[in-house]
Amino acid sequence: MANYYDIDSILVEEEFVPVVFQKAINGVKIDESTEKGHVEQGSKTELPFWLAHELNMRQAVSIGVPACFNQKTRLEIQADAACVDLRSRCPYFYEFGCKLAPLCDKSIGLLLAYAFRIRYKEVLHKAHTTGFAAASKFLTLLTKEESYMYEAAQSSMAAFKKWRMGGPRLQRASILGRKRKPAE
């Protein structure tokens, strides 16, 4: 976890991932529907990422690719990344993908880079040109990371416009207004 007190980091690690148990484990009850207190080897279930990561480090489970990174999502991103609703798949798509890629599928990193490169241009373009009414529909497609980027781009554009319309362009430095004492 990057920052222990960061709520976004906590929420990223709460995303569920599919796992397959590599070992039989006693004294564990994964879901309430089973009465037995152990998990058989080869059992499949979904666990929060923080737990799956710890169990994977102990070689107790192998992590599968979650639905938000499945083949359908990959094809949609390759077709037109700017129009894909990533928020509905995973609100923290990029951060979750960065944490997941080394554990299950290295190609997730390439997918993230491609999607971010395409969507980055679109987010900045919309932040600088779109009015509020059109922006609200666009914002529903953005992940949390992209929403933060959109807000930062809008505030920087507002600051630029304020600077551009405000006061004199060149200001005289206060040190230039003082004269030196004559040498005696």
C-alpha positions in Angstrom: 0.0 0.0 0.0 1.5 3.3 -1.1 0.0 5.4 1.7 -1.5 3.8 4.7 -4.1 6.5 5.4 -5.0 7.2 1.7 -8.7 6.2 1.3 -8.1 5.7 -2.5 -5.3 3.2 -1.8 -7.6 1.3 0.6 -10.4 1.2 -2.0 -8.1 0.0 -4.7 -7.1 -3.0 -2.6 -10.7 -3.8 -1.9 -11.4 -4.8 -5.5 -12.1 -8.5 -5.9 -9.9 -10.8 -7.9 -10.5 -14.5 -8.9 -8.1 -16.9 -7.2 -7.4 -20.6 -7.3 -6.1 -22.2 -4.1 -2.9 -24.1 -4.7 -2.9 -25.7 -1.2 -5.6 -27.1 1.0 -6.1 -24.7 4.0 -7.7 -25.7 7.3 -9.5 -23.3 9.7 -10.7 -21.0 6.9 -14.2 -20.3 5.9 -14.3 -18.4 2.6 -18.0 -18.0 2.2 -21.0 -18.4 4.5 -22.8 -21.0 2.4 -20.3 -23.8 3.2 -20.3 -25.5 6.5 -16.9 -27.0 6.5 -13.9 -25.0 7.9 -11.4 -25.7 5.3 -10.7 -24.9 1.6 -9.8 -27.7 -0.8 -6.9 -27.4 -3.2 -8.1 -26.2 -6.6 -11.1 -24.3 -5.2 -12.0 -21.2 -7.1 -13.3 -18.1 -5.5 -13.0 -14.3 -5.4 -11.0 -12.5 -2.7 -10.2 -8.8 -2.1 -6.9 -7.9 -3.7 -5.1 -7.2 -0.4 -5.9 -10.8 0.8 -5.2 -12.4 -2.5 -1.8 -10.6 -2.7 -0.7 -11.8 0.7 -1.8 -15.4 -0.1 -0.1 -15.2 -3.4 3.2 -14.2 -1.7 2.9 -17.4 0.4 2.2 -19.4 -2.7 -1.2 -20.5 -1.3 -3.2 -19.1 -4.3 -2.7 -18.1 -7.9 -4.4 -14.9 -9.0 -6.5 -14.8 -12.2 -7.4 -11.8 -14.4 -10.4 -10.0 -13.1 -13.4 -9.1 -15.3 -12.3 -5.5 -15.7 -9.2 -6.6 -17.6 -10.9 -9.5 -19.6 -10.6 -10.0 -23.4 -13.9 -8.0 -24.1 -12.5 -4.9 -22.3 -9.2 -5.2 -24.1 -11.0 -5.4 -27.5 -13.1 -2.4 -26.6 -10.1 -0.4 -25.5 -8.2 -1.3 -28.7 -11.2 -0.3 -30.8 -11.8 3.2 -29.2 -10.3 3.7 -25.8 -11.8 7.2 -25.4 -15.4 5.9 -25.4 -15.0 2.9 -23.0 -16.8 3.3 -19.7 -13.9 2.3 -17.4 -15.5 3.6 -14.3 -18.3 1.0 -14.4 -15.6 -1.8 -14.8 -13.3 -0.6 -12.0 -13.3 3.0 -10.5 -9.5 2.7 -10.0 -8.7 1.0 -13.3 -5.1 2.3 -13.7 -3.9 2.0 -10.1 -5.5 -1.5 -9.7 -4.0 -2.6 -13.0 -0.5 -1.4 -11.9 -0.8 -3.4 -8.7 -2.2 -6.5 -10.5 0.0 -6.7 -13.5 3.1 -8.2 -11.9 1.1 -10.8 -10.1 -1.1 -12.3 -12.9 -0.7 -11.0 -16.4 2.2 -8.8 -17.7 0.2 -7.7 -20.7 -2.1 -5.6 -18.4 0.7 -3.0 -18.3 0.7 -2.6 -22.0 -3.1 -2.3 -22.0 -2.9 0.4 -19.3 -0.3 2.4 -21.1 -2.2 2.3 -24.4 -5.6 3.2 -22.7 -4.0 6.0 -20.7 -2.2 7.5 -23.7 -5.4 7.7 -25.8 -7.6 8.8 -22.9 -5.1 11.4 -21.6 -5.4 13.5 -24.8 -9.2 13.2 -24.7 -9.5 14.2 -21.0 -7.2 17.3 -21.5 -9.1 18.3 -24.7 -12.5 18.1 -22.9 -11.2 19.9 -19.8 -10.1 22.9 -21.8 -12.9 23.1 -24.3 -16.1 21.5 -23.0 -18.9 23.4 -21.2 -20.4 22.0 -17.9 -23.5 20.4 -19.5 -21.5 18.3 -22.0 -18.8 17.6 -19.4 -21.2 15.9 -16.9 -21.9 13.1 -19.4 -18.2 12.7 -20.2 -17.3 12.6 -16.5 -19.4 9.5 -15.9 -17.0 7.5 -18.2 -13.8 8.5 -16.3 -12.0 6.6 -13.6 -11.0 8.3 -10.4 -7.5 8.9 -11.6 -8.8 10.5 -14.8 -11.4 12.6 -12.8 -8.5 14.0 -10.7 -6.6 14.8 -13.9 -9.7 16.5 -15.5 -10.2 18.6 -12.4 -6.5 19.6 -12.3 -6.6 20.5 -16.0 -9.7 22.7 -15.5 -8.2 24.5 -12.5 -5.0 25.1 -14.4 -6.9 26.5 -17.3 -9.0 28.7 -15.1 -5.7 30.0 -13.4 -4.2 30.6 -16.8 -7.3 32.6 -18.0 -7.2 34.6 -14.7 -3.6 35.4 -15.2 -4.1 36.3 -18.9 -7.0 38.7 -18.2 -5.6 40.1 -15.0 -3.2 43.0 -14.3 -0.2 44.3 -16.1 1.9 41.9 -18.0 5.3 43.1 -16.7 5.8 44.2 -13.2 8.7 46.2 -12.1 10.9 44.5 -9.5 11.0 46.4 -6.3 14.8 46.3 -6.2 15.0 48.3 -9.5 13.1 51.2 -8.0 15.8 51.9 -5.4 18.8 54.1 -6.1 22.2 53.5 -4.8 23.8 55.8 -2.4 26.4 58.0 -4.0 30.0 57.0 -3.3 31.8 59.4 -1.0 
